[in-house]
Amino acid sequence: MIAESRRADYDLYRQLTNANLPLQNTPMHDKVGKLIRRRLRGNTMKQDDPTRAGVMVSGLGNYGKTASVCSAGAVFESQWLGLHSYLNPGALPGTRDLHAPVVYVSTPVTATPKSLCASILGFFRAPTRKSTTLPELVRQVSDSLHDHGVKALILDDISRLRMHRADDQDVLDLLRAFMSLDVTLILTGVNIPGIGLLRKAKWNKKTRQWDLPPLESTRIHGLEITQTEHRFELIEIDRFRYTTPGQIQAFINHLEGIEQHLRLLNAEKGMLTGGTMPEYLMRRTDGVVGLLGRLLEDGAQEAMESGKELIDETLLDELVLRRDEPEQPPDEFVIPIDPPSVDKKSRQVKRRRNTVIDDNGPAAMNTG
């Protein structure tokens, strides 16, 4: 038994634990981590290659893109620091700089080359002036990446770029220039193939990946020249599936991992994996890992506040889970080639004339 004076502290500890469930290894997480580790391992060993290949991680909202990428970056950073005894191997004698092998930056909402450079410099708390020109900012970013021993630059929310804007095209050109600074670029965003960073792709339901159609230049010149596509490897992060035995087991293993870390007084083994609970959770969240975590975290809070101290279907039915994300991939709106013609006269509705303040003269007043 816990003393009444310590019960509030114990409940606070349980709330903190239930709200900060550890990131688990899922098939989607392992797929992203394997690619990032392979790319970073290869790029950090290169010596003569002037350009480092990058990685793009695409997927819909709440699919765990940022968490998977940051986890893989944290593993690489820990290994890199341990390999070099937590010292920057490129530091100059007599100087001491922050050694940051991995840098995480969010794409500015209104992205321009200057704002992107300012965001990267903000990671290092480097001072910037509004009067600084773009070449000076680029040089400052290049010096900062080199001085701090940066090997991986994670740029999140890259889907904020739109290729119909000139500034965003300049930002993409600047990112390609960063790839020659001995830095591996890792870009994450929602529906990257659909925003124009790569050629317009189509979703292949069989392979569950994006297929890039051939360019017009291939038919004319017999050679494809797309710098962005060839310099980046695109990976699509998926949600949990519940079709094959392997997919079902992977989902149940994930629920079992969450169950082990939940702190509820009446929780029993099989609380999330027994009976029809796996099918219920799959139906409520559609296998989206972010929505699943949010539902179970809210369920744990509700279980503690109500005194039930147990998560079941009855308790979760009371929680509203909003899903704004469409089924992957989103269907594109198709504009018909020959839209039906509409007669302008039929669209125009003739409005009656307002006669309230008309003066019809004495003749009209004498009638009647």
KOLLOFI-916672 format. One line per field, with one value per residue (C-alpha): residue number from 1; x, y, z. Coordinates in Angstrom, 2 decimals. Layout:
! residues N
nr <- [NUM  ...] $
x <- [X  ...] $
y <- [Y  ...] $
z <- [Z  ...] $
//
This chain:
! residues 368
nr <- [1  2  3  4  5  6  7  8  9  10  11  12  13  14  15  16  17  18  19  20  21  22  23  24  25  26  27  28  29  30  31  32  33  34  35  36  37  38  39  40  41  42  43  44  45  46  47  48  49  50  51  52  53  54  55  56  57  58  59  60  61  62  63  64  65  66  67  68  69  70  71  72  73  74  75  76  77  78  79  80  81  82  83  84  85  86  87  88  89  90  91  92  93  94  95  96  97  98  99  100  101  102  103  104  105  106  107  108  109  110  111  112  113  114  115  116  117  118  119  120  121  122  123  124  125  126  127  128  129  130  131  132  133  134  135  136  137  138  139  140  141  142  143  144  145  146  147  148  149  150  151  152  153  154  155  156  157  158  159  160  161  162  163  164  165  166  167  168  169  170  171  172  173  174  175  176  177  178  179  180  181  182  183  184  185  186  187  188  189  190  191  192  193  194  195  196  197  198  199  200  201  202  203  204  205  206  207  208  209  210  211  212  213  214  215  216  217  218  219  220  221  222  223  224  225  226  227  228  229  230  231  232  233  234  235  236  237  238  239  240  241  242  243  244  245  246  247  248  249  250  251  252  253  254  255  256  257  258  259  260  261  262  263  264  265  266  267  268  269  270  271  272  273  274  275  276  277  278  279  280  281  282  283  284  285  286  287  288  289  290  291  292  293  294  295  296  297  298  299  300  301  302  303  304  305  306  307  308  309  310  311  312  313  314  315  316  317  318  319  320  321  322  323  324  325  326  327  328  329  330  331  332  333  334  335  336  337  338  339  340  341  342  343  344  345  346  347  348  349  350  351  352  353  354  355  356  357  358  359  360  361  362  363  364  365  366  367  368] $
x <- [0.00  1.08  0.71  -1.93  0.73  2.67  -0.32  -0.30  3.39  2.82  -0.12  1.94  4.72  2.21  0.77  4.25  5.02  1.77  2.20  5.80  5.64  8.97  9.38  9.18  10.70  7.98  8.38  7.98  10.48  13.03  12.65  13.43  16.24  17.94  18.03  19.29  22.01  23.18  23.29  25.10  27.59  28.46  28.62  30.83  33.38  33.61  36.64  36.67  32.96  32.06  28.31  26.67  23.44  20.43  17.23  13.59  11.01  7.42  4.10  0.81  0.28  0.79  2.66  5.77  8.09  9.81  10.09  11.63  14.11  15.16  15.58  17.83  19.79  20.20  21.60  24.08  25.11  25.75  27.88  29.80  30.56  31.71  33.92  35.75  35.77  33.17  35.67  35.38  38.04  38.02  38.45  41.40  44.06  43.36  39.65  36.65  33.34  30.07  30.34  26.94  27.06  23.28  21.33  17.51  15.81  12.18  11.48  10.35  6.69  7.56  10.70  13.35  17.08  17.73  15.14  16.47  20.02  18.76  17.00  20.16  22.25  19.62  20.38  23.90  22.68  24.80  24.03  22.63  21.88  19.07  21.56  23.57  23.51  22.63  26.21  27.42  24.69  25.53  29.21  28.33  26.19  28.99  31.49  29.12  28.45  32.18  33.25  30.68  31.41  27.91  27.42  23.62  21.18  17.54  15.10  11.55  8.27  9.83  6.31  5.91  7.80  5.72  7.53  5.29  6.91  10.24  11.54  10.84  12.68  15.66  15.48  15.62  18.67  20.29  19.63  21.33  24.31  24.49  24.96  28.50  29.46  30.17  26.71  23.94  20.54  17.50  14.20  10.82  7.37  3.81  3.28  6.66  6.02  2.89  4.47  6.87  10.23  10.50  8.71  4.98  4.66  1.86  1.23  1.76  -0.65  1.24  4.70  3.33  5.86  5.85  6.56  8.26  7.25  9.92  10.69  9.96  13.71  14.08  12.01  13.78  17.39  17.46  18.86  17.15  18.60  16.89  19.35  16.94  15.59  19.00  20.56  17.85  16.38  12.67  11.09  7.38  6.53  3.38  0.86  0.13  -1.72  -3.99  -4.19  -1.43  -0.36  2.94  1.21  -1.21  1.64  3.60  0.60  0.05  3.75  3.45  0.40  2.23  5.13  2.76  0.96  4.20  4.88  1.37  1.04  -2.55  -3.43  -5.94  -4.07  -3.69  -1.66  -3.47  -5.29  -4.49  -3.73  -6.46  -9.90  -11.14  -9.07  -6.50  -9.29  -11.00  -7.86  -7.15  -10.68  -10.48  -7.05  -6.74  -3.25  -1.82  0.83  0.37  -3.39  -2.95  -0.57  -2.87  -5.91  -4.12  -2.57  -6.00  -7.42  -4.83  -5.67  -9.39  -8.80  -6.94  -9.43  -12.45  -10.85  -11.30  -7.53  -8.08  -8.34  -11.11  -13.40  -16.14  -13.75  -12.27  -15.75  -16.16  -13.08  -13.46  -10.63  -10.70  -9.13  -8.67  -6.20  -7.61  -6.75  -3.22  -2.44  -4.82  -6.77  -5.92  -8.61  -8.86  -9.78  -11.70  -10.08  -13.27  -15.39  -19.07  -19.90  -22.37  -24.47  -23.76  -27.38  -28.50  -26.07  -27.21  -30.31  -32.15  -32.73  -35.92  -35.59  -36.14  -39.10  -39.40  -38.28  -39.69  -41.67  -44.38  -45.73  -49.18  -51.01  -50.21  -51.36  -54.76  -55.63  -57.76] $
y <- [0.00  3.55  6.21  8.84  11.56  9.83  8.87  12.16  11.76  8.16  9.11  11.91  9.43  7.08  9.90  10.87  7.25  6.69  9.94  9.15  5.62  4.56  4.27  0.66  -1.16  -1.63  -2.99  0.56  1.98  -0.74  -0.14  3.57  3.02  0.41  2.73  5.72  3.70  2.26  5.67  7.36  4.53  4.70  8.50  8.94  6.52  8.28  10.47  11.44  11.61  15.33  14.72  12.72  10.87  11.72  10.12  11.20  9.75  10.24  9.27  10.62  12.38  10.47  7.69  8.18  9.71  12.21  9.77  7.07  9.45  11.09  7.68  6.48  9.75  9.37  5.86  7.06  10.04  7.83  5.44  8.27  10.03  6.79  6.01  9.34  9.48  12.29  14.64  16.35  14.75  17.77  20.42  22.76  22.65  25.16  25.46  23.86  23.68  21.91  18.50  17.84  14.92  15.17  18.42  18.61  21.61  22.22  23.76  27.39  28.04  30.67  29.02  31.13  30.45  33.07  31.71  28.17  29.31  31.22  28.09  26.00  28.66  28.90  25.29  26.38  29.64  31.49  35.22  36.52  39.98  41.04  42.88  39.71  38.72  35.25  34.32  35.32  33.21  30.19  30.56  30.87  27.71  25.86  26.91  25.95  22.49  21.88  23.37  21.36  18.09  17.66  14.45  14.35  17.23  16.29  18.70  18.04  19.18  19.46  19.19  22.90  23.53  24.04  23.94  26.53  29.20  30.65  30.90  27.23  26.25  28.27  26.43  23.08  24.27  25.33  21.88  20.24  22.56  21.42  17.83  18.75  19.79  16.23  16.18  13.61  15.25  13.46  15.06  14.12  15.25  14.33  13.01  14.07  12.67  14.77  18.16  18.20  17.62  14.54  13.82  13.32  9.70  7.16  4.83  1.14  -0.90  -4.14  -2.97  -0.29  2.22  5.23  4.55  7.38  7.52  8.15  11.71  13.27  13.75  9.97  9.62  12.47  12.23  8.71  10.00  10.95  13.96  14.65  15.74  15.62  12.19  10.65  12.20  11.04  7.66  7.87  5.55  5.46  4.76  2.70  1.95  -1.34  -3.90  -6.68  -9.12  -11.73  -13.69  -11.81  -8.43  -9.46  -10.70  -7.46  -5.42  -7.65  -7.40  -3.62  -3.71  -6.03  -3.59  -0.73  -2.88  -3.58  0.13  1.26  1.88  1.03  -0.59  -3.11  -3.86  -7.54  -9.42  -9.45  -6.17  -4.95  -8.24  -10.56  -11.24  -8.84  -5.88  -6.03  -5.99  -3.17  -1.04  -1.71  -0.65  2.53  3.67  1.96  0.87  4.42  4.31  7.93  7.60  4.33  5.93  8.90  6.67  4.52  7.52  9.16  5.83  5.52  9.01  8.26  4.96  6.77  9.64  7.33  4.95  2.00  1.58  -0.63  -0.08  -1.95  -1.40  0.18  2.84  3.56  3.92  7.10  8.70  10.59  9.96  12.24  10.93  13.58  11.57  9.85  6.33  6.12  7.28  10.21  10.12  12.96  15.13  14.48  17.40  16.24  16.96  18.36  19.80  20.08  23.45  25.56  28.13  31.55  32.55  29.56  30.45  34.06  34.55  37.69  39.89  41.86  45.59  47.31  49.72  50.91  54.50  54.91  58.09  57.30  60.87  62.46  60.16  57.15  58.91  59.86  56.27  54.36] $
z <- [0.00  -0.73  1.93  1.19  1.33  -1.45  -3.61  -5.54  -6.39  -7.47  -9.71  -11.25  -12.02  -13.65  -15.76  -16.95  -17.80  -19.70  -21.67  -22.69  -24.04  -25.57  -29.32  -30.40  -33.32  -35.93  -39.48  -40.80  -38.30  -39.08  -42.82  -42.48  -39.98  -42.15  -45.16  -43.16  -41.43  -44.75  -46.38  -43.47  -43.14  -46.81  -47.04  -43.98  -45.45  -48.83  -49.47  -53.13  -53.99  -54.28  -53.72  -50.96  -51.80  -49.64  -48.35  -48.60  -46.19  -47.29  -45.72  -44.42  -41.11  -37.83  -39.63  -37.48  -40.07  -37.79  -34.89  -37.08  -38.73  -35.45  -33.80  -36.61  -36.41  -32.64  -33.05  -35.67  -33.53  -30.51  -32.56  -34.25  -30.96  -29.37  -32.35  -31.97  -28.15  -28.24  -29.90  -33.24  -35.45  -37.76  -35.08  -35.33  -32.57  -29.82  -30.60  -28.97  -30.81  -30.25  -31.89  -33.49  -35.96  -36.57  -37.02  -37.02  -38.65  -39.58  -42.99  -42.59  -43.31  -45.92  -47.23  -48.92  -49.24  -46.56  -44.12  -44.57  -43.82  -40.78  -39.49  -39.81  -38.12  -35.39  -34.43  -33.50  -31.92  -34.46  -34.72  -38.00  -39.33  -41.64  -43.82  -44.46  -48.12  -49.33  -50.36  -46.89  -45.24  -47.39  -46.52  -42.83  -43.01  -44.77  -42.10  -39.28  -40.71  -41.08  -37.75  -35.78  -37.56  -39.00  -40.97  -41.28  -41.80  -41.13  -42.74  -41.56  -43.15  -46.60  -48.01  -47.25  -50.48  -53.60  -56.91  -58.55  -56.35  -57.41  -53.83  -53.20  -56.37  -55.13  -51.79  -53.59  -55.55  -52.28  -50.77  -53.72  -53.14  -49.48  -50.67  -51.76  -48.21  -46.97  -45.37  -45.86  -46.36  -44.90  -45.94  -44.47  -45.53  -46.44  -49.96  -51.30  -54.82  -55.10  -54.33  -57.27  -55.55  -57.73  -60.95  -60.57  -59.44  -59.18  -56.26  -57.07  -54.95  -55.57  -54.54  -52.16  -53.46  -55.78  -59.46  -61.35  -65.02  -67.68  -68.62  -71.99  -72.36  -72.32  -75.46  -77.23  -76.07  -74.62  -71.31  -68.07  -66.31  -62.97  -60.32  -57.39  -58.24  -58.82  -55.72  -53.30  -52.48  -51.70  -49.15  -48.30  -44.67  -44.23  -41.49  -39.76  -41.85  -40.58  -43.49  -43.43  -40.31  -40.26  -40.34  -37.60  -35.41  -35.92  -34.76  -31.73  -30.82  -30.94  -28.64  -26.27  -26.07  -25.21  -22.65  -20.80  -20.25  -19.24  -15.50  -14.42  -11.11  -12.51  -15.73  -16.56  -19.10  -22.42  -21.73  -25.27  -27.01  -25.74  -27.12  -29.78  -28.56  -31.45  -34.05  -32.18  -32.06  -35.73  -36.63  -34.56  -35.78  -39.17  -38.14  -37.99  -35.28  -34.20  -33.78  -31.91  -29.43  -28.92  -28.31  -25.74  -23.96  -23.66  -22.57  -19.80  -18.53  -18.60  -16.78  -13.98  -13.66  -13.60  -11.11  -13.45  -13.84  -16.86  -20.62  -22.41  -25.38  -23.25  -21.95  -25.40  -26.92  -24.88  -26.47  -29.73  -32.19  -35.20  -38.38  -41.04  -43.09  -46.19  -47.24  -48.58  -51.16  -51.59  -54.80  -57.12  -58.57  -62.29  -64.51  -67.59  -70.93  -72.47  -69.68  -70.54  -71.98  -70.09  -71.82  -70.37  -70.73  -68.68  -65.90  -65.70  -63.64  -64.63  -61.60  -61.33  -61.22  -57.85  -58.22  -54.62  -55.21  -58.73  -59.39  -61.93  -62.01  -61.31  -63.68  -61.55  -58.35  -59.83  -60.75  -58.34] $
//
